[in-house]
C-alpha cells in the first residue's frame, strides 16, 4: 500500500508540471490552430530570468527571505514571459495569419531555435541549478517501518500541486466567466464568425 500511495503522490507532482505546460499548448492550439514549438522555450527563458533575479537578490539583498525572493523572481519571470510571448506573436505569428499552415509551423521552429541560441549566449551552455528556496525535507504521509518503505512528499512538491490547481482553476474561471474567455471560446469555435 505504501508504494501505491507514493506512486500516486509522484504522479500528482509530475502530472501537475505537465498540466501547467499543457495548458499553454492547449490555449494556443485551440485559439490559433497552430502548434507553438517555441512554447517550451518561452518557459525556459522565464526559468532563466527567475534564476537570474534570485541570484541578484541573494547578492544584493542577502537578508531577504526565501518566500519574498521567490515571489519577486516569479513576478519578474511572468512579466518577461508575457513580453517575449507578445513580441513573438506580434513579430513572428501575426504577419502569417493568412499564410498556409506550414509557414507558422516553420516560424515556430525558427523562434524556438532563436530563443535557445539567445539563452546560450546570455546564460551559457552549462546546466544551471536553482538554489533551494523551499524546504525539500520529506513529510511523512505514511510512516516507514522495518517492513514497509512509507510514503513521503516535500513542501516543494505540495507547492507544485497547489500552484497547478490554482492555475487550472483560475484559467477555468477566466475562460467560462469573463468576456475575454467568451471571446476566446468563440474564436476557437469559429474564427470567421467571431470576427464579425
N, C-alpha and C positions, 0 to 999 in steps of 0.2 A: 504493500500500500504506500509506503514511504516513497519508493521510486516513482510510482504513478503520480503522486502529488507533486514531487519535484519536477517531473517532466511537464505537468500541467503548468506549473509556475514558469518554467523555462519557455514553454510555448507561448504563454501570455506576454512575456517580455519581448521575445523575438517577433511575435505577431504584432505587437504594438508598434515596434520600429517599422516593420513592413507596412503596416496600415497607414502610418503618418506619411511615408514616402508615396504609397499608392494613391492617397487622396489627391495629391498634386497631379499625378499622371491621369487619374480619372477625370478630374476637373478640366484639364487641358484637352484631353481627347474628346470628352463629352461635348464641350462647347465649340472647340475649333476643328475637331475631326482630324487632328494630326498627332502623331506620337512625338513628344518633345524629348529627343535624346539628350538635350542639354539640361534636363531637369535635375538629374543627379549631380551634375557639375555645378549648378547653382547652389545646391545644398552643400557641396564641398567648399565652395567659396564662403558660404556662411559659416561653416565649421572653422575654416582657417581664419576668418575675421574674428570669430569669437575667441579662438586661441590667442590671437594677437592682442585683443583687448584684455584678456585675462593676464597675459604676460606684462602688458603696460601697467595695468592696475596693481599687480603684485610688486612691480619695480618701483612705482611712484607713490603708491598708497599701501604700504605693507600692513597697516593696521586695519584695512577694510576687511570685513568678514567674508566668508565664503559665499553666503547666500546673496548679499548685495553685489559681489563681484560677478557671480553667475547671472544674476538678473540684468545687470548692465551689459554684460557680454552678449546675452541673448537678445536684448533690445537692439543693440548696435548691429548684430548679425542679421536680425529680421529686417531692419531698415536697409542695410546693404543688399540683402537678397531681393527685397522689393524693388530697389533701384536697378539692380542688374536685370531682374526679370522684366521690368518695364522697358528698359533700354533694349533688351533683346527683342521684345515684341515690337517695339517701335521701329527699330533699325532692320531687323532680320525677317520678321514674320509678316508684319503689316503690308509691306510692299508686295508680298507674294500671295495676298489673299485670293486673287482671281487666277493665279498661276496653276498649272497642272499639279496634281497631288504630289508628284515626285520632287518638285522644286523645294517646298518647305521641309521635306524629309532630308534632302541633301543639305539644306541650310542648317537644320538642327544638328546634323553630324558635324558640320563645319564649326558651328558655335561651340559645340562640345569640345572639339579639338582646341579651339582658341582659348576657352576657359582653362582647360588643363595646362596648356602651354604657359599662359599668364600666371597660373598658380605656381608652376615650377620655377618661373623667373622670380616671382615675388618671395615665395616661401622655401624654395629649394626642392631638390629631388628626394631627399631623405624623409622617411616617415617621421612624423611628429606625434608626441603623446600629450594629451591633456593632463594638467595637474589634477590631483584628486581633490575636488572641492566638496563633494558629498561623501559621507562615510560609506565604505563598501563592506563594513563589518556585517557578517551574516546575522540575520534574525531567524531564530529557530521557529519554524512553523510546526514541525513535528520534531521532537527531541530525539537525537540519535541515542541508540543503546548499543550494547555489545553485539546484538544480533541484527539490528536494523540501522540503515545509514541516516535516517531522518530526512527532513526537507528544510531548506533554508532559502531566504530571499534577502537581498540587501536593500538599503534605503534608496540607492540609485535605481534599482530595478522597480521599486514601488513608484518612484517619481516618473520613470519612463511609462509605466502603465497608466498612472494618473493623468499625465500630460496627453497621452494618446486619447484617452476617453474624453478629456476636456476639449481637445481639438476636434474630435469627431462630433461631440455634442454641439459645440459652437458652430461648426460647419453645417450640421443638420438644421439648426435654428436659422442660420444665415440663408440657406437655400430654400427653406419652407416657410419662413415667417417674415421675410423682408422683400421690399420692392426689387432690390438688386438680385435676390435669389429667384424671384419670379422671372426677371429678365433673363437670367442665366438658364433657367429651365426652358423658357421659350426659345432661346437660341439653340439649345441642344435638341429640342423637338423639331423645329423647323426654322432654319436661318432666314429663309426668304420671307416667311410670314412675319417673323419677329422684326424684320427691317422696315415693315410698313408703318 
